[in-house]
Amino acid sequence: MKPLSTLLSSLVLLFALVGSAFAGETVNINTADAATLDRVLLNVGPAKAQAIVEYRRANGAFRSPEQLAMVRGIGLKTVERNRDRIVVGNQRPAVQPAGRVAPVRTPQAVARR
């Protein structure tokens, strides 16, 4: 009985660690392609990801995460579930790996170049 308990505990720990590794990834909804949106956002499959890209092309950039709810098939619950994964703006790349911080470009830093 003890080996089974140890195995189950190990599996639970493994899934918790794997889940937390994926939870740290963010996506810029204004620059990401459909495949990236599908991979990073929870409850967003290929069809909804493509709908996000098409909505963005037709209506311009998103100004807030809540605007995702205007895309057919995306509700406020999906937006709330993904709030920590969503980036809006042109400052960051399409995908930001977990634990990394994008450099901030100030006018002084740009002028030094």
Sequence and secondary structure as in RCSB ss.txt:
>XXXX:A:sequence
MKPLSTLLSSLVLLFALVGSAFAGETVNINTADAATLDRVLLNVGPAKAQAIVEYRRANGAFRSPEQLAMVRGIG
LKTVERNRDRIVVGNQRPAVQPAGRVAPVRTPQAVARR
>XXXX:A:secstr
 HHHHHHHHHHHHHHHHHHHHHHT EEETTT  HHHHHHHSTT  HHHHHHHHHHHHHH   SSGGGGGGSTT  
HHHHHHTGGGEE SSSS SEE TT       HHHHHH 
